[in-house]
Amino acid sequence: MRLLRTPDSSFANLEGYDFAPHYTEIADADGTVIRIHHVDEGPRDGPPVLLMHGNPTWAYLYRRMIPILAAAGCRVMAVDLVGCGRSDKPAEKSDYTLARHYDWIGRWMAALDLKGLTLFCQDWGGTIGLAQVANMPERFDRVIACNTGVPAGEGGNEMLRNWLAMMAVLPEFPFDAVMQGGMTVPLTPAMMAAYKAPFPEPAYQAGIVAFPQLIAIFEDNPGVPLNREIREKLKRFNKPFLTVWGGKDVVTPGGDRRLQREIPGTAGQPHLHLPEAGHFLQEDAPEEAARAILSFMGR
């Protein structure tokens, strides 16, 4: 598997983002060594909070939440999914599969031996993160899921179906066309530049262009059996599980109710609905999201 690595210079002088990078190497099943990046802020002996982003974002999405959580005494880790951010990027779209994404982050967590985690996960970070919760529940103390899900052949909504059809033919990710639609706050030129920073050339975008085809909404998607297995395992997850949902999210409307029906740990929790937040609620309501994490940890 051929890998691309975004030059460090691409991440210089990003507005509002000055966190030191941390890297961990894991081996793919084919033997390829992949470097995965994460932010690691706050006291190392503090309660660990793992933040997982979605497509096409990276740890930059959490830049305003990280300082709040670190100041409260948490060890805050924001990981870049493989193909995103400062993590390595397999060069071909065919390199990316649902099973591989699950395996890559599972190997990363095992390499760092993460335990006692509070997971805050959104979009693809939620799908991949919830797979870890299903497969390694002993590593998690609690989970907060936002605008995400584990689709398993139900067909999806019209927006998702159109998204898959469009991305099946586009050679590059349409940042300019779709990013603002995922948030209600104005997307400034500096913010857009930061989201594009990991991809200085189209060749670096294989992972984010491939992601939509991995969304297992159709019965013939190869990820459906895997996600059905994960959903069954999550039905046995009894630890505290909170949903925090953006009311203006058009990607996963109603997904919070599905998680609440299926996962026992959601019972009796103070689920949060943010009526003015969109899909990327980390941009729209970072303070509210950070407070929700801290309040949930304190219950």
Disulfide bonds with the S-S distance in Angstrom:
none
